[in-house]
């Protein structure tokens, strides 16, 4: 198990390093997925602040979704985080997928955020 976690940490660090170089000062849309829920937040690394956040744990989401761990939940979270980011004045971000592959729930969240008005 420690080897898997070490590989995830290396993958995450490598990706964050590349994002830092290529971002041009834009905030990043960070994704975390667990076995039961999915979370997304727009982070300004220059100031160290979270500008917008959404998760499948929020009460309206829990009531409207069957589970927080499927593509429908990821799509709803992506739309909500895009709406909140636009309200905070952020329209351009870089996508930080973390140690996860761009597939499944992560891809569904990213596409919903794009449809919601974020560009990356």
Chimera marker file (.cmm) of the C-alpha trace (Angstrom):
<marker_set name="trace">
<marker id="1" x="0.000" y="0.000" z="0.000" r="1" g="1" b="0" radius="0.5"/>
<marker id="2" x="2.834" y="2.388" z="0.803" r="1" g="1" b="0" radius="0.5"/>
<marker id="3" x="4.233" y="1.954" z="-2.699" r="1" g="1" b="0" radius="0.5"/>
<marker id="4" x="0.916" y="2.913" z="-4.274" r="1" g="1" b="0" radius="0.5"/>
<marker id="5" x="0.625" y="6.006" z="-2.080" r="1" g="1" b="0" radius="0.5"/>
<marker id="6" x="4.211" y="6.987" z="-2.847" r="1" g="1" b="0" radius="0.5"/>
<marker id="7" x="3.540" y="6.705" z="-6.569" r="1" g="1" b="0" radius="0.5"/>
<marker id="8" x="0.394" y="8.832" z="-6.211" r="1" g="1" b="0" radius="0.5"/>
<marker id="9" x="2.339" y="11.481" z="-4.312" r="1" g="1" b="0" radius="0.5"/>
<marker id="10" x="5.039" y="11.561" z="-7.007" r="1" g="1" b="0" radius="0.5"/>
<marker id="11" x="2.421" y="11.784" z="-9.754" r="1" g="1" b="0" radius="0.5"/>
<marker id="12" x="0.616" y="14.614" z="-7.943" r="1" g="1" b="0" radius="0.5"/>
<marker id="13" x="3.874" y="16.537" z="-7.355" r="1" g="1" b="0" radius="0.5"/>
<marker id="14" x="4.966" y="16.119" z="-10.959" r="1" g="1" b="0" radius="0.5"/>
<marker id="15" x="1.623" y="17.365" z="-12.249" r="1" g="1" b="0" radius="0.5"/>
<marker id="16" x="1.539" y="20.357" z="-9.864" r="1" g="1" b="0" radius="0.5"/>
<marker id="17" x="5.063" y="21.334" z="-10.912" r="1" g="1" b="0" radius="0.5"/>
<marker id="18" x="4.069" y="21.336" z="-14.588" r="1" g="1" b="0" radius="0.5"/>
<marker id="19" x="0.884" y="23.277" z="-13.824" r="1" g="1" b="0" radius="0.5"/>
<marker id="20" x="2.856" y="25.878" z="-11.886" r="1" g="1" b="0" radius="0.5"/>
<marker id="21" x="5.208" y="26.407" z="-14.822" r="1" g="1" b="0" radius="0.5"/>
<marker id="22" x="2.534" y="26.534" z="-17.532" r="1" g="1" b="0" radius="0.5"/>
<marker id="23" x="-0.372" y="28.167" z="-15.698" r="1" g="1" b="0" radius="0.5"/>
<marker id="24" x="0.607" y="31.772" z="-16.286" r="1" g="1" b="0" radius="0.5"/>
<marker id="25" x="-0.819" y="32.832" z="-12.925" r="1" g="1" b="0" radius="0.5"/>
<marker id="26" x="-4.279" y="31.368" z="-13.501" r="1" g="1" b="0" radius="0.5"/>
<marker id="27" x="-6.104" y="29.663" z="-10.620" r="1" g="1" b="0" radius="0.5"/>
<marker id="28" x="-6.328" y="25.888" z="-10.688" r="1" g="1" b="0" radius="0.5"/>
<marker id="29" x="-9.404" y="23.698" z="-10.595" r="1" g="1" b="0" radius="0.5"/>
<marker id="30" x="-8.407" y="20.880" z="-8.264" r="1" g="1" b="0" radius="0.5"/>
<marker id="31" x="-10.336" y="17.594" z="-8.092" r="1" g="1" b="0" radius="0.5"/>
<marker id="32" x="-10.430" y="15.019" z="-5.303" r="1" g="1" b="0" radius="0.5"/>
<marker id="33" x="-12.459" y="11.857" z="-5.566" r="1" g="1" b="0" radius="0.5"/>
<marker id="34" x="-13.075" y="9.347" z="-2.827" r="1" g="1" b="0" radius="0.5"/>
<marker id="35" x="-15.000" y="6.116" z="-2.888" r="1" g="1" b="0" radius="0.5"/>
<marker id="36" x="-18.227" y="7.829" z="-1.858" r="1" g="1" b="0" radius="0.5"/>
<marker id="37" x="-17.973" y="11.478" z="-3.002" r="1" g="1" b="0" radius="0.5"/>
<marker id="38" x="-16.248" y="13.923" z="-5.339" r="1" g="1" b="0" radius="0.5"/>
<marker id="39" x="-14.931" y="17.379" z="-4.489" r="1" g="1" b="0" radius="0.5"/>
<marker id="40" x="-13.704" y="20.304" z="-6.594" r="1" g="1" b="0" radius="0.5"/>
<marker id="41" x="-12.224" y="23.670" z="-5.715" r="1" g="1" b="0" radius="0.5"/>
<marker id="42" x="-10.759" y="26.637" z="-7.552" r="1" g="1" b="0" radius="0.5"/>
<marker id="43" x="-7.533" y="27.670" z="-5.815" r="1" g="1" b="0" radius="0.5"/>
<marker id="44" x="-5.434" y="30.806" z="-6.259" r="1" g="1" b="0" radius="0.5"/>
<marker id="45" x="-1.941" y="29.554" z="-5.420" r="1" g="1" b="0" radius="0.5"/>
<marker id="46" x="-0.469" y="33.071" z="-5.446" r="1" g="1" b="0" radius="0.5"/>
<marker id="47" x="-2.588" y="34.126" z="-2.482" r="1" g="1" b="0" radius="0.5"/>
<marker id="48" x="-3.133" y="30.653" z="-1.069" r="1" g="1" b="0" radius="0.5"/>
<marker id="49" x="-6.927" y="31.070" z="-1.101" r="1" g="1" b="0" radius="0.5"/>
<marker id="50" x="-9.827" y="28.924" z="-2.229" r="1" g="1" b="0" radius="0.5"/>
<marker id="51" x="-12.007" y="31.033" z="-4.529" r="1" g="1" b="0" radius="0.5"/>
<marker id="52" x="-14.843" y="28.545" z="-5.112" r="1" g="1" b="0" radius="0.5"/>
<marker id="53" x="-15.648" y="25.028" z="-4.009" r="1" g="1" b="0" radius="0.5"/>
<marker id="54" x="-18.323" y="22.377" z="-4.473" r="1" g="1" b="0" radius="0.5"/>
<marker id="55" x="-18.793" y="18.773" z="-3.443" r="1" g="1" b="0" radius="0.5"/>
<marker id="56" x="-21.318" y="15.986" z="-3.585" r="1" g="1" b="0" radius="0.5"/>
<marker id="57" x="-21.569" y="16.213" z="0.217" r="1" g="1" b="0" radius="0.5"/>
<marker id="58" x="-23.587" y="19.438" z="0.141" r="1" g="1" b="0" radius="0.5"/>
<marker id="59" x="-27.177" y="19.074" z="1.282" r="1" g="1" b="0" radius="0.5"/>
<marker id="60" x="-28.918" y="19.980" z="-2.039" r="1" g="1" b="0" radius="0.5"/>
<marker id="61" x="-26.621" y="17.555" z="-3.861" r="1" g="1" b="0" radius="0.5"/>
<marker id="62" x="-27.256" y="14.707" z="-1.432" r="1" g="1" b="0" radius="0.5"/>
<marker id="63" x="-31.018" y="15.158" z="-1.773" r="1" g="1" b="0" radius="0.5"/>
<marker id="64" x="-30.969" y="15.310" z="-5.578" r="1" g="1" b="0" radius="0.5"/>
<marker id="65" x="-28.513" y="12.516" z="-6.346" r="1" g="1" b="0" radius="0.5"/>
<marker id="66" x="-28.719" y="8.777" z="-5.866" r="1" g="1" b="0" radius="0.5"/>
<marker id="67" x="-25.077" y="8.559" z="-4.790" r="1" g="1" b="0" radius="0.5"/>
<marker id="68" x="-22.113" y="10.900" z="-4.623" r="1" g="1" b="0" radius="0.5"/>
<marker id="69" x="-19.800" y="8.468" z="-6.383" r="1" g="1" b="0" radius="0.5"/>
<marker id="70" x="-21.024" y="8.331" z="-9.973" r="1" g="1" b="0" radius="0.5"/>
<marker id="71" x="-20.774" y="10.398" z="-13.151" r="1" g="1" b="0" radius="0.5"/>
<marker id="72" x="-24.080" y="12.143" z="-12.480" r="1" g="1" b="0" radius="0.5"/>
<marker id="73" x="-22.717" y="13.483" z="-9.205" r="1" g="1" b="0" radius="0.5"/>
<marker id="74" x="-19.478" y="14.552" z="-10.887" r="1" g="1" b="0" radius="0.5"/>
<marker id="75" x="-21.420" y="16.399" z="-13.580" r="1" g="1" b="0" radius="0.5"/>
<marker id="76" x="-23.527" y="18.219" z="-10.978" r="1" g="1" b="0" radius="0.5"/>
<marker id="77" x="-20.428" y="19.197" z="-8.969" r="1" g="1" b="0" radius="0.5"/>
<marker id="78" x="-18.672" y="20.425" z="-12.132" r="1" g="1" b="0" radius="0.5"/>
<marker id="79" x="-21.599" y="22.674" z="-13.056" r="1" g="1" b="0" radius="0.5"/>
<marker id="80" x="-21.867" y="24.012" z="-9.507" r="1" g="1" b="0" radius="0.5"/>
<marker id="81" x="-18.162" y="24.806" z="-9.150" r="1" g="1" b="0" radius="0.5"/>
<marker id="82" x="-18.205" y="26.569" z="-12.544" r="1" g="1" b="0" radius="0.5"/>
<marker id="83" x="-21.194" y="28.654" z="-11.476" r="1" g="1" b="0" radius="0.5"/>
<marker id="84" x="-19.503" y="29.626" z="-8.207" r="1" g="1" b="0" radius="0.5"/>
<marker id="85" x="-16.181" y="30.400" z="-9.907" r="1" g="1" b="0" radius="0.5"/>
<marker id="86" x="-17.866" y="32.685" z="-12.435" r="1" g="1" b="0" radius="0.5"/>
<marker id="87" x="-19.642" y="34.440" z="-9.553" r="1" g="1" b="0" radius="0.5"/>
<marker id="88" x="-16.223" y="34.951" z="-7.919" r="1" g="1" b="0" radius="0.5"/>
<marker id="89" x="-14.898" y="36.494" z="-11.151" r="1" g="1" b="0" radius="0.5"/>
<marker id="90" x="-12.833" y="33.547" z="-12.397" r="1" g="1" b="0" radius="0.5"/>
<marker id="91" x="-13.357" y="32.351" z="-15.962" r="1" g="1" b="0" radius="0.5"/>
<marker id="92" x="-9.947" y="30.896" z="-16.919" r="1" g="1" b="0" radius="0.5"/>
<marker id="93" x="-8.376" y="28.105" z="-14.884" r="1" g="1" b="0" radius="0.5"/>
<marker id="94" x="-5.932" y="25.249" z="-15.265" r="1" g="1" b="0" radius="0.5"/>
<marker id="95" x="-7.262" y="21.765" z="-14.564" r="1" g="1" b="0" radius="0.5"/>
<marker id="96" x="-5.483" y="19.845" z="-11.793" r="1" g="1" b="0" radius="0.5"/>
<marker id="97" x="-6.592" y="16.229" z="-12.000" r="1" g="1" b="0" radius="0.5"/>
<marker id="98" x="-4.300" y="15.236" z="-9.126" r="1" g="1" b="0" radius="0.5"/>
<marker id="99" x="-3.095" y="11.636" z="-9.236" r="1" g="1" b="0" radius="0.5"/>
<marker id="100" x="-6.201" y="10.495" z="-11.137" r="1" g="1" b="0" radius="0.5"/>
<marker id="101" x="-6.467" y="9.645" z="-14.803" r="1" g="1" b="0" radius="0.5"/>
<marker id="102" x="-8.561" y="11.917" z="-17.013" r="1" g="1" b="0" radius="0.5"/>
<marker id="103" x="-11.315" y="9.333" z="-17.259" r="1" g="1" b="0" radius="0.5"/>
<marker id="104" x="-14.702" y="8.556" z="-15.761" r="1" g="1" b="0" radius="0.5"/>
<marker id="105" x="-15.802" y="10.855" z="-12.942" r="1" g="1" b="0" radius="0.5"/>
<marker id="106" x="-12.845" y="13.230" z="-13.333" r="1" g="1" b="0" radius="0.5"/>
<marker id="107" x="-13.566" y="13.656" z="-17.039" r="1" g="1" b="0" radius="0.5"/>
<marker id="108" x="-17.300" y="14.141" z="-16.389" r="1" g="1" b="0" radius="0.5"/>
<marker id="109" x="-16.544" y="16.891" z="-13.855" r="1" g="1" b="0" radius="0.5"/>
<marker id="110" x="-14.150" y="18.645" z="-16.249" r="1" g="1" b="0" radius="0.5"/>
<marker id="111" x="-16.585" y="18.572" z="-19.163" r="1" g="1" b="0" radius="0.5"/>
<marker id="112" x="-19.428" y="19.878" z="-16.967" r="1" g="1" b="0" radius="0.5"/>
<marker id="113" x="-17.198" y="22.720" z="-15.738" r="1" g="1" b="0" radius="0.5"/>
<marker id="114" x="-16.431" y="23.620" z="-19.360" r="1" g="1" b="0" radius="0.5"/>
<marker id="115" x="-20.126" y="23.600" z="-20.210" r="1" g="1" b="0" radius="0.5"/>
<marker id="116" x="-20.727" y="25.779" z="-17.140" r="1" g="1" b="0" radius="0.5"/>
<marker id="117" x="-18.487" y="28.509" z="-18.540" r="1" g="1" b="0" radius="0.5"/>
<marker id="118" x="-14.956" y="27.812" z="-17.310" r="1" g="1" b="0" radius="0.5"/>
<marker id="119" x="-12.239" y="27.688" z="-19.929" r="1" g="1" b="0" radius="0.5"/>
<marker id="120" x="-9.198" y="25.443" z="-19.628" r="1" g="1" b="0" radius="0.5"/>
<link id1="1" id2="2" r="1" g="1" b="0" radius="0.2"/>
<link id1="2" id2="3" r="1" g="1" b="0" radius="0.2"/>
<link id1="3" id2="4" r="1" g="1" b="0" radius="0.2"/>
<link id1="4" id2="5" r="1" g="1" b="0" radius="0.2"/>
<link id1="5" id2="6" r="1" g="1" b="0" radius="0.2"/>
<link id1="6" id2="7" r="1" g="1" b="0" radius="0.2"/>
<link id1="7" id2="8" r="1" g="1" b="0" radius="0.2"/>
<link id1="8" id2="9" r="1" g="1" b="0" radius="0.2"/>
<link id1="9" id2="10" r="1" g="1" b="0" radius="0.2"/>
<link id1="10" id2="11" r="1" g="1" b="0" radius="0.2"/>
<link id1="11" id2="12" r="1" g="1" b="0" radius="0.2"/>
<link id1="12" id2="13" r="1" g="1" b="0" radius="0.2"/>
<link id1="13" id2="14" r="1" g="1" b="0" radius="0.2"/>
<link id1="14" id2="15" r="1" g="1" b="0" radius="0.2"/>
<link id1="15" id2="16" r="1" g="1" b="0" radius="0.2"/>
<link id1="16" id2="17" r="1" g="1" b="0" radius="0.2"/>
<link id1="17" id2="18" r="1" g="1" b="0" radius="0.2"/>
<link id1="18" id2="19" r="1" g="1" b="0" radius="0.2"/>
<link id1="19" id2="20" r="1" g="1" b="0" radius="0.2"/>
<link id1="20" id2="21" r="1" g="1" b="0" radius="0.2"/>
<link id1="21" id2="22" r="1" g="1" b="0" radius="0.2"/>
<link id1="22" id2="23" r="1" g="1" b="0" radius="0.2"/>
<link id1="23" id2="24" r="1" g="1" b="0" radius="0.2"/>
<link id1="24" id2="25" r="1" g="1" b="0" radius="0.2"/>
<link id1="25" id2="26" r="1" g="1" b="0" radius="0.2"/>
<link id1="26" id2="27" r="1" g="1" b="0" radius="0.2"/>
<link id1="27" id2="28" r="1" g="1" b="0" radius="0.2"/>
<link id1="28" id2="29" r="1" g="1" b="0" radius="0.2"/>
<link id1="29" id2="30" r="1" g="1" b="0" radius="0.2"/>
<link id1="30" id2="31" r="1" g="1" b="0" radius="0.2"/>
<link id1="31" id2="32" r="1" g="1" b="0" radius="0.2"/>
<link id1="32" id2="33" r="1" g="1" b="0" radius="0.2"/>
<link id1="33" id2="34" r="1" g="1" b="0" radius="0.2"/>
<link id1="34" id2="35" r="1" g="1" b="0" radius="0.2"/>
<link id1="35" id2="36" r="1" g="1" b="0" radius="0.2"/>
<link id1="36" id2="37" r="1" g="1" b="0" radius="0.2"/>
<link id1="37" id2="38" r="1" g="1" b="0" radius="0.2"/>
<link id1="38" id2="39" r="1" g="1" b="0" radius="0.2"/>
<link id1="39" id2="40" r="1" g="1" b="0" radius="0.2"/>
<link id1="40" id2="41" r="1" g="1" b="0" radius="0.2"/>
<link id1="41" id2="42" r="1" g="1" b="0" radius="0.2"/>
<link id1="42" id2="43" r="1" g="1" b="0" radius="0.2"/>
<link id1="43" id2="44" r="1" g="1" b="0" radius="0.2"/>
<link id1="44" id2="45" r="1" g="1" b="0" radius="0.2"/>
<link id1="45" id2="46" r="1" g="1" b="0" radius="0.2"/>
<link id1="46" id2="47" r="1" g="1" b="0" radius="0.2"/>
<link id1="47" id2="48" r="1" g="1" b="0" radius="0.2"/>
<link id1="48" id2="49" r="1" g="1" b="0" radius="0.2"/>
<link id1="49" id2="50" r="1" g="1" b="0" radius="0.2"/>
<link id1="50" id2="51" r="1" g="1" b="0" radius="0.2"/>
<link id1="51" id2="52" r="1" g="1" b="0" radius="0.2"/>
<link id1="52" id2="53" r="1" g="1" b="0" radius="0.2"/>
<link id1="53" id2="54" r="1" g="1" b="0" radius="0.2"/>
<link id1="54" id2="55" r="1" g="1" b="0" radius="0.2"/>
<link id1="55" id2="56" r="1" g="1" b="0" radius="0.2"/>
<link id1="56" id2="57" r="1" g="1" b="0" radius="0.2"/>
<link id1="57" id2="58" r="1" g="1" b="0" radius="0.2"/>
<link id1="58" id2="59" r="1" g="1" b="0" radius="0.2"/>
<link id1="59" id2="60" r="1" g="1" b="0" radius="0.2"/>
<link id1="60" id2="61" r="1" g="1" b="0" radius="0.2"/>
<link id1="61" id2="62" r="1" g="1" b="0" radius="0.2"/>
<link id1="62" id2="63" r="1" g="1" b="0" radius="0.2"/>
<link id1="63" id2="64" r="1" g="1" b="0" radius="0.2"/>
<link id1="64" id2="65" r="1" g="1" b="0" radius="0.2"/>
<link id1="65" id2="66" r="1" g="1" b="0" radius="0.2"/>
<link id1="66" id2="67" r="1" g="1" b="0" radius="0.2"/>
<link id1="67" id2="68" r="1" g="1" b="0" radius="0.2"/>
<link id1="68" id2="69" r="1" g="1" b="0" radius="0.2"/>
<link id1="69" id2="70" r="1" g="1" b="0" radius="0.2"/>
<link id1="70" id2="71" r="1" g="1" b="0" radius="0.2"/>
<link id1="71" id2="72" r="1" g="1" b="0" radius="0.2"/>
<link id1="72" id2="73" r="1" g="1" b="0" radius="0.2"/>
<link id1="73" id2="74" r="1" g="1" b="0" radius="0.2"/>
<link id1="74" id2="75" r="1" g="1" b="0" radius="0.2"/>
<link id1="75" id2="76" r="1" g="1" b="0" radius="0.2"/>
<link id1="76" id2="77" r="1" g="1" b="0" radius="0.2"/>
<link id1="77" id2="78" r="1" g="1" b="0" radius="0.2"/>
<link id1="78" id2="79" r="1" g="1" b="0" radius="0.2"/>
<link id1="79" id2="80" r="1" g="1" b="0" radius="0.2"/>
<link id1="80" id2="81" r="1" g="1" b="0" radius="0.2"/>
<link id1="81" id2="82" r="1" g="1" b="0" radius="0.2"/>
<link id1="82" id2="83" r="1" g="1" b="0" radius="0.2"/>
<link id1="83" id2="84" r="1" g="1" b="0" radius="0.2"/>
<link id1="84" id2="85" r="1" g="1" b="0" radius="0.2"/>
<link id1="85" id2="86" r="1" g="1" b="0" radius="0.2"/>
<link id1="86" id2="87" r="1" g="1" b="0" radius="0.2"/>
<link id1="87" id2="88" r="1" g="1" b="0" radius="0.2"/>
<link id1="88" id2="89" r="1" g="1" b="0" radius="0.2"/>
<link id1="89" id2="90" r="1" g="1" b="0" radius="0.2"/>
<link id1="90" id2="91" r="1" g="1" b="0" radius="0.2"/>
<link id1="91" id2="92" r="1" g="1" b="0" radius="0.2"/>
<link id1="92" id2="93" r="1" g="1" b="0" radius="0.2"/>
<link id1="93" id2="94" r="1" g="1" b="0" radius="0.2"/>
<link id1="94" id2="95" r="1" g="1" b="0" radius="0.2"/>
<link id1="95" id2="96" r="1" g="1" b="0" radius="0.2"/>
<link id1="96" id2="97" r="1" g="1" b="0" radius="0.2"/>
<link id1="97" id2="98" r="1" g="1" b="0" radius="0.2"/>
<link id1="98" id2="99" r="1" g="1" b="0" radius="0.2"/>
<link id1="99" id2="100" r="1" g="1" b="0" radius="0.2"/>
<link id1="100" id2="101" r="1" g="1" b="0" radius="0.2"/>
<link id1="101" id2="102" r="1" g="1" b="0" radius="0.2"/>
<link id1="102" id2="103" r="1" g="1" b="0" radius="0.2"/>
<link id1="103" id2="104" r="1" g="1" b="0" radius="0.2"/>
<link id1="104" id2="105" r="1" g="1" b="0" radius="0.2"/>
<link id1="105" id2="106" r="1" g="1" b="0" radius="0.2"/>
<link id1="106" id2="107" r="1" g="1" b="0" radius="0.2"/>
<link id1="107" id2="108" r="1" g="1" b="0" radius="0.2"/>
<link id1="108" id2="109" r="1" g="1" b="0" radius="0.2"/>
<link id1="109" id2="110" r="1" g="1" b="0" radius="0.2"/>
<link id1="110" id2="111" r="1" g="1" b="0" radius="0.2"/>
<link id1="111" id2="112" r="1" g="1" b="0" radius="0.2"/>
<link id1="112" id2="113" r="1" g="1" b="0" radius="0.2"/>
<link id1="113" id2="114" r="1" g="1" b="0" radius="0.2"/>
<link id1="114" id2="115" r="1" g="1" b="0" radius="0.2"/>
<link id1="115" id2="116" r="1" g="1" b="0" radius="0.2"/>
<link id1="116" id2="117" r="1" g="1" b="0" radius="0.2"/>
<link id1="117" id2="118" r="1" g="1" b="0" radius="0.2"/>
<link id1="118" id2="119" r="1" g="1" b="0" radius="0.2"/>
<link id1="119" id2="120" r="1" g="1" b="0" radius="0.2"/>
</marker_set>
